[in-house]
Amino acid sequence: MTRLSRRGFLAASAAASASLVLPARVRAATDGFALTATTRVIEVQGRAATVMGLMNAPGGLGLTLDPGQRFRTELTNALDIETIVHWHGQIPPNAQDGVPNTNPMLKPGETRAYDFAPRPGTFWMHSHIPEQEIGLLAAPLIVRRPEEVAADRQEVVMFLHDFAFRTPQEVLAEVTGGTAIDHTTMDHSAMPMAGGMGAMSGMQGMGDMASMMPGAGGMSGMSGMGGMMGGGMAMDLNDFDFDAYLANDRTLDDPDVITVERGGRVRLRVVNGAAMTAFWIDLGAVTGRLVAVDGEPVVPLSGTRFAAAPAQRLDIEFDLPADGTALPVLALREGARERTGIVLAPKGAAVPKLAGLSDADHPPVSGDMTQELALRAATPLAARPVQNGQMVMLTGAMQPYVWTINGRTWENRIPVAAKSGERVELMFHNMSMMAHPMHLHGHVFQVVGVNGTRFAGALRDTVHVPAMGSVTIAFDAGEAAPWMLHCHQMGHLASGMMTELAVSA
């Protein structure tokens, strides 16, 4: 692999790094903008690496839109392979959702137009082909609210990813043992499940069924094992040991150092774009206020450490140290010692040297539902009767590496049926020894139950379902179309943990 000098790397990447902190009015054009799926070169641990990227017109990563600005873009595929890009958390018409079950693949050299009214908040965009998402074909997508523009605080984006020097194909082959499916040849010929698992009007009284179910066998040999469940069983963590963990494309040996105002206030927008890694976001001695998750405002929750599963986003507000010292914001890999992060530093502040390994393993994010149970939506769903209640079973094991929804992989799926406009409750019941970040396309849902405890939780688009546990979500079914429903851990998705929410008129 060709090495790139530090000076050459910095010159080549200046625009990309700056794109994460420039004001919105500089980065986003008034009437539209262009995006390009392409390759780029970054430096990781002193080595040059060619990765993918979603580049904006100025040559940086990602987009920030002003309040009221439409998502009006032309996406060009400058790769030599087909791609498809999903606008994660946004609710465009299904024909613009960027998924291969209902949208045609974007051929090399092809340009496609998108135009819809975006939802405000912290979102991201990524390829819906697992190998390409592992290969860093992803970027932040920030849509600002008027009150955020008017607020006296600095906005900072921390975009997280896991990285391997091996090709994404090699990573998936090692993780899945060759069970990955071809996501470029999808169809949606499967029929919806008539009635699902039956109307479950008594769902809220079912409690946590995990205690009655046997554990999944054959799941061993995973790095980072040792996360303990309530009964003393060890759950499985971390399917793959990546070579590095990135924050804004960089590691802690050369972190992204962002200039901030001494004693100022920051709104940190964290996007966990990692393919297979959950993180703790650690503010050190500073107490922050979690004010939004997955783009949706929540009743502020105070703390110094917050959990982010793959595909989830956190908006955290905090005040910088009054003495002008630099503040590292770290992302700690669950169940392991690796960490990454950024440094917020006033002018003239000494930037600390930070090791990429902690002294001890970090606790599991998976299975720790304390944060989820404490979150409350700032504006919850309107109360109305549940018209469609179903259980969605999540199963799988490491040997063989196959992960399923309702006992089926994508190829033989039976979609979950719903009618447009009805109030739906889905209980994700996880029968495996791994947690699953479950993502529903085209909808915002409210978390209304965890392990049998009912509550009016956060609005989300991705929820972490603990090993041998359950999470219940509620939403109003939207556009009549087949909407993707899947685990956002790329190894699990690639081996079959994906179905559709089939919404009919």
C-alpha positions in Angstrom: 0.0 0.0 0.0 1.4 3.4 -1.0 2.3 5.7 1.9 1.2 9.3 2.0 3.2 12.0 3.7 1.7 13.9 6.7 1.9 17.1 4.7 0.4 15.7 1.6 -2.4 14.0 3.6 -3.3 17.2 5.4 -3.4 19.2 2.2 -5.5 16.6 0.5 -8.0 16.3 3.4 -8.3 19.9 4.6 -11.6 20.4 2.8 -13.1 17.2 4.1 -12.2 17.9 7.7 -13.4 21.5 7.5 -16.8 20.4 6.1 -17.7 19.0 9.5 -17.5 22.3 11.3 -18.2 25.0 8.7 -21.5 27.0 9.1 -24.4 25.6 7.2 -24.7 28.7 4.9 -21.2 28.0 3.6 -21.7 24.3 2.9 -25.3 24.1 1.6 -26.4 25.9 -1.5 -29.7 27.7 -1.5 -31.5 26.0 -4.3 -29.8 22.6 -4.4 -26.6 20.7 -4.1 -24.6 17.9 -5.6 -23.4 14.7 -4.0 -20.9 12.2 -5.4 -20.3 8.6 -4.4 -16.6 8.2 -5.0 -13.3 7.0 -3.5 -10.9 9.0 -1.4 -7.7 8.6 0.5 -7.4 9.0 4.3 -4.5 8.3 6.6 -5.0 5.7 9.4 -2.2 5.0 11.9 0.4 6.5 9.5 -0.8 4.5 6.5 -2.7 5.7 3.5 -6.0 3.9 2.8 -8.4 4.2 -0.1 -12.0 4.3 1.2 -15.3 5.4 -0.2 -17.1 8.6 0.6 -20.2 10.8 -0.1 -18.6 14.1 -1.2 -20.3 17.4 -1.4 -19.6 20.0 -4.1 -16.8 21.8 -2.2 -15.0 18.5 -1.8 -16.0 17.7 1.8 -18.0 15.0 3.5 -21.7 15.3 4.3 -24.3 18.0 4.2 -25.8 20.6 6.5 -29.1 22.2 5.5 -30.6 25.4 6.7 -34.1 25.6 8.2 -36.8 25.2 5.6 -34.3 24.1 2.9 -35.4 21.2 0.7 -33.4 18.1 0.2 -32.9 18.8 -3.5 -29.8 17.1 -4.9 -28.3 15.2 -7.7 -26.3 12.1 -6.7 -23.6 10.9 -9.1 -22.1 7.5 -8.9 -18.4 8.0 -9.6 -17.5 4.5 -8.5 -16.8 1.7 -10.9 -19.5 -0.4 -9.2 -23.3 0.0 -8.7 -24.4 1.7 -5.5 -27.6 2.9 -3.7 -27.7 5.6 -1.0 -30.2 5.7 1.8 -31.1 8.9 3.7 -31.1 7.4 7.1 -34.0 8.7 9.3 -35.5 10.8 6.6 -38.9 10.0 5.3 -38.9 10.7 1.5 -41.4 9.1 -0.9 -40.6 5.3 -1.0 -39.3 5.7 -4.5 -36.5 8.0 -3.1 -35.6 6.0 0.0 -32.4 4.6 -1.5 -32.9 0.9 -0.9 -32.4 -2.0 -3.5 -35.7 -3.7 -2.8 -37.8 -0.9 -4.3 -35.2 1.5 -6.0 -33.0 0.6 -9.0 -29.3 0.5 -8.4 -27.3 3.6 -9.5 -25.0 2.5 -12.2 -21.4 3.7 -12.6 -21.5 7.2 -14.1 -25.2 7.6 -13.5 -26.8 10.7 -11.9 -30.1 10.6 -10.1 -32.2 13.5 -8.7 -33.8 13.6 -5.3 -36.3 16.2 -4.0 -38.2 16.1 -0.8 -38.8 18.1 2.4 -36.4 16.9 5.0 -37.0 16.3 8.7 -34.9 18.5 11.0 -32.3 16.9 13.2 -29.1 14.9 13.2 -29.2 12.2 10.4 -26.8 10.5 8.1 -26.6 9.0 4.6 -25.0 5.7 3.6 -24.9 3.0 1.0 -27.5 0.3 1.6 -25.0 -2.3 0.4 -23.2 -3.8 3.4 -19.8 -4.0 1.8 -20.0 -0.3 0.8 -21.1 0.9 4.3 -18.2 -1.1 5.8 -16.0 0.7 3.2 -17.0 4.2 4.6 -19.6 5.1 1.9 -21.4 7.2 4.5 -21.5 10.8 5.8 -23.5 13.1 8.2 -26.7 14.8 7.1 -27.6 17.7 9.4 -30.9 19.6 9.0 -31.0 22.5 11.4 -34.0 23.9 13.2 -34.6 27.7 13.4 -34.0 27.7 17.2 -30.7 25.9 16.7 -29.5 28.6 14.3 -30.4 31.3 16.7 -28.9 29.7 19.8 -25.6 31.1 21.2 -23.6 27.9 20.9 -21.2 26.2 18.5 -22.2 23.1 16.6 -19.8 20.2 16.3 -20.3 16.9 14.4 -18.5 13.7 15.5 -19.0 11.0 12.9 -17.9 7.6 14.0 -16.9 4.6 12.0 -14.9 1.3 12.3 -12.1 0.7 9.8 -10.2 -2.3 8.4 -7.2 -2.3 6.1 -8.6 -5.5 4.6 -11.3 -5.0 1.9 -14.9 -4.9 3.0 -15.5 -8.1 1.1 -12.8 -9.8 3.2 -14.3 -8.4 6.4 -17.7 -9.7 5.6 -16.4 -13.1 4.4 -14.6 -13.5 7.7 -17.5 -12.4 9.8 -20.3 -14.3 8.0 -18.4 -17.4 6.9 -19.7 -16.9 3.4 -23.4 -16.6 4.3 -23.8 -13.0 3.1 -26.5 -12.4 0.5 -26.4 -10.4 -2.7 -28.2 -7.1 -1.9 -28.0 -5.9 -5.5 -30.5 -8.6 -6.7 -33.3 -8.0 -4.3 -37.0 -8.2 -5.2 -40.1 -7.7 -3.1 -42.2 -10.6 -4.3 -42.8 -12.0 -0.8 -46.4 -11.7 0.5 -47.3 -9.9 3.7 -48.0 -12.0 6.7 -51.8 -12.0 7.1 -52.4 -10.8 10.6 -48.8 -11.3 11.6 -48.7 -13.2 14.8 -52.3 -12.2 15.7 -53.7 -9.1 17.2 -51.9 -8.6 20.5 -54.1 -6.2 22.4 -52.6 -7.5 25.6 -49.1 -6.9 24.5 -48.3 -4.5 27.3 -49.0 -7.2 29.9 -46.7 -9.9 28.3 -43.7 -8.8 30.3 -40.2 -10.0 29.5 -40.5 -13.5 28.0 -36.7 -13.9 27.9 -36.7 -15.7 31.2 -38.9 -18.4 29.8 -36.8 -19.0 26.7 -33.7 -21.1 26.2 -30.5 -19.5 25.2 -29.2 -19.8 21.6 -26.5 -22.3 21.3 -23.3 -22.4 19.3 -22.3 -18.8 20.0 -18.7 -18.7 21.2 -15.3 -17.5 20.3 -16.2 -13.8 20.0 -13.8 -11.1 21.0 -15.2 -8.9 23.8 -17.3 -11.6 25.3 -18.0 -11.0 28.9 -20.9 -8.6 29.0 -23.1 -10.1 31.7 -26.9 -10.3 31.5 -29.1 -10.2 34.6 -29.0 -13.9 35.1 -25.2 -14.1 34.9 -25.1 -15.3 31.3 -22.4 -13.8 29.1 -23.8 -12.1 26.0 -21.8 -11.8 22.8 -20.2 -8.6 21.8 -18.2 -7.4 18.8 -18.3 -9.7 15.8 -15.1 -8.3 14.4 -11.9 -6.7 15.6 -11.4 -3.7 13.3 -7.9 -2.2 12.8 -9.0 1.2 13.9 -12.0 3.2 15.1 -12.4 6.6 13.5 -13.9 9.9 14.6 -14.2 12.3 11.7 -11.9 10.0 9.7 -9.1 10.1 12.3 -7.7 8.1 15.2 -6.5 9.3 18.6 -2.9 9.3 17.5 -3.8 12.3 15.3 -7.3 13.4 16.4 -9.5 16.0 14.8 -8.8 19.1 16.9 -11.7 21.6 16.7 -11.3 25.2 17.8 -13.9 26.3 20.3 -14.6 29.3 22.4 -13.2 29.3 25.9 -16.0 28.5 28.3 -18.5 28.4 25.5 -21.5 26.2 24.9 -21.4 23.3 22.4 -24.1 21.2 20.7 -22.3 18.0 19.8 -24.0 16.0 17.1 -22.8 12.4 17.4 -23.5 10.0 14.5 -22.5 6.4 15.0 -21.9 5.4 11.4 -20.0 2.3 12.4 -20.8 -0.9 10.6 -20.6 -3.2 13.7 -19.6 -1.2 16.8 -21.5 0.3 19.7 -19.8 3.1 21.6 -20.1 5.0 24.9 -19.7 8.8 24.3 -17.6 10.0 27.2 -17.3 13.7 28.2 -14.8 13.1 31.0 -15.4 15.4 34.0 -17.9 17.6 32.0 -21.6 17.0 32.5 -23.7 17.1 29.4 -27.4 17.2 28.5 -28.7 14.7 26.0 -31.3 16.8 24.2 -32.1 14.7 21.1 -31.8 11.1 19.9 -32.1 10.0 16.2 -32.9 13.6 15.4 -35.9 13.8 17.7 -35.8 16.2 20.8 -36.1 14.5 24.2 -36.5 15.8 27.7 -32.9 16.7 28.6 -31.0 13.9 30.3 -27.9 14.8 32.2 -24.8 12.6 32.4 -21.1 12.3 31.5 -21.4 9.1 29.4 -24.1 8.2 26.8 -24.7 5.1 24.7 -24.9 5.0 20.9 -25.6 1.7 19.1 -24.8 1.5 15.3 -26.9 3.9 13.3 -28.1 5.9 16.3 -27.4 9.6 16.8 -27.1 11.7 19.9 -27.3 15.5 20.3 -25.5 16.5 23.5 -25.2 20.1 24.9 -22.5 21.0 27.4 -20.4 24.0 28.6 -16.7 23.9 27.9 -14.2 24.3 30.8 -14.0 27.9 32.0 -10.3 27.6 32.5 -9.7 27.2 28.8 -8.3 23.7 28.9 -8.9 21.3 26.0 -11.7 18.8 26.3 -11.4 15.4 24.7 -14.7 13.8 23.7 -14.1 10.1 23.5 -16.0 7.2 21.9 -15.3 4.0 23.8 -15.8 0.7 22.1 -18.1 -1.6 24.2 -16.6 -4.6 25.8 -13.1 -3.8 24.7 -10.2 -1.3 25.3 -10.2 0.6 22.0 -11.3 4.2 21.8 -11.4 7.1 19.4 -12.6 10.7 19.7 -12.1 14.4 19.0 -10.6 17.2 20.9 -12.3 20.6 21.6 -9.6 23.2 22.2 -9.7 27.0 22.6 -6.9 28.9 20.9 -3.6 28.4 22.6 -4.8 25.4 24.7 -2.4 22.5 25.0 -3.8 19.4 23.1 -3.3 16.3 25.2 -1.7 13.1 23.8 -4.3 10.4 24.0 -3.8 6.7 23.8 -6.0 4.6 21.5 -6.5 2.0 24.3 -8.0 2.4 27.7 -6.5 0.7 30.8 -9.4 -1.7 31.0 -12.4 -3.0 28.9 -15.3 -0.6 28.7 -18.7 -1.9 29.9 -21.2 -3.2 27.3 -23.6 -0.8 25.6 -25.6 -3.8 24.5 -27.9 -4.9 27.3 -27.6 -1.7 29.3 -31.1 -0.2 28.8 -30.7 2.4 31.6 -30.5 5.3 29.1 -33.4 4.0 27.0 -35.6 3.6 30.0 -34.8 7.2 31.2 -35.5 8.9 27.9 -38.8 10.7 27.3 -39.9 12.3 24.0 -40.3 16.1 24.1 -43.4 15.6 21.9 -44.7 12.0 22.2 -47.1 10.3 19.8 -50.7 11.2 20.3 -52.5 8.7 22.3 -54.8 6.4 20.3 -55.8 2.7 20.4 -53.4 0.1 19.0 -55.0 -1.4 15.9 -52.2 -3.7 14.8 -50.0 -5.5 17.4 -47.4 -8.0 16.4 -44.4 -9.7 17.8 -41.2 -9.7 15.7 -38.8 -12.5 16.7 -35.0 -11.9 16.4 -32.9 -15.0 16.3 -29.5 -16.1 15.2 -26.2 -17.5 16.2 -22.5 -17.3 15.4 -22.2 -21.0 14.2 -23.6 -21.1 11.6 -23.6 -17.3 11.1 -27.2 -16.7 10.2 -29.5 -14.1 11.7 -33.2 -14.0 11.1 -36.4 -12.1 11.6 -39.4 -14.4 12.5 -37.2 -17.4 11.7 -36.6 -16.3 8.1 -33.8 -14.7 6.2 -34.4 -12.1 3.5 -34.8 -14.6 0.6 -37.7 -16.3 2.3 -39.1 -13.5 4.3 -42.8 -13.0 5.1 -43.2 -9.2 5.4 -44.9 -7.7 8.4 -48.3 -6.4 7.3 -49.8 -3.0 8.2 -52.4 -0.6 6.8 -51.7 3.0 6.1 -52.9 5.2 8.9 -53.3 2.5 11.6 -51.5 2.6 15.0 -49.0 -0.2 15.0 -47.1 -1.8 17.9 -44.2 -4.1 17.2 -42.6 -6.0 20.0 -39.0 -6.9 19.0 -38.4 -10.1 21.0 -34.7 -11.0 20.9 -34.0 -14.7 21.3 -30.3 -14.4 20.6 -27.2 -13.7 22.7 -26.4 -10.5 20.8 -28.1 -7.1 20.9 -29.6 -5.8 17.6 -30.0 -2.2 16.5 -33.3 -2.4 14.7 -34.0 0.2 12.0 -37.4 0.9 10.4 -37.4 2.9 7.2 -40.0 5.5 6.3 -41.3 6.0 9.9 -40.6 7.5 13.2 -41.6 5.3 16.1 -41.8 5.8 19.9 -40.2 3.3 22.3 -43.1 2.3 24.6 -41.7 -0.8 26.3 -38.4 -2.4 27.4 -38.4 -5.9 28.9 -42.0 -5.7 29.8 -41.8 -2.2 31.4 -44.3 0.2 29.7 -43.4 3.9 29.4 -43.6 6.8 26.9 -40.0 6.8 25.7 -38.1 8.5 23.0 -39.0 8.9 19.4 -36.5 7.0 17.2 -35.8 5.3 13.9 -33.2 2.8 15.3 -33.6 1.0 18.7 -31.1 -1.3 20.4 -32.9 -4.6 21.4 -30.9 -6.3 24.2 -29.9 -9.9 24.1 -32.7 -12.2 25.4 -34.8 -9.1 25.9 -37.6 -7.2 24.2 -38.4 -3.6 23.1 -41.9 -2.5 22.0 -42.3 0.4 19.5 -45.4 2.3 18.4 -46.0 4.2 15.2 -48.6 5.2 12.7 -48.2 3.4 9.4 -47.3 5.7 6.6 -47.1 5.5 2.8 -48.5 2.3 1.3 -45.2 0.7 0.2 -42.7 -2.0 1.2 -40.4 -0.4 3.8 -37.2 -2.0 4.9 -37.0 -3.3 8.5 -33.6 -4.7 9.5 -30.8 -5.0 12.0 -28.2 -2.2 11.3 -25.2 -4.4 12.3 -23.8 -5.0 8.8 -22.8 -8.7 9.4 -26.3 -9.5 10.7 -28.0 -7.6 7.8 -25.7 -9.2 5.2 -26.6 -12.7 6.5 -30.3 -12.2 6.4 -31.6 -10.2 9.3 -33.9 -8.1 7.2 -37.5 -8.0 6.1 -40.1 -5.5 5.0 -43.0 -3.6 6.7 -45.6 -4.1 3.9 -47.9 -1.1 4.3 -51.1 -1.4 2.2 -53.7 1.3 1.4 
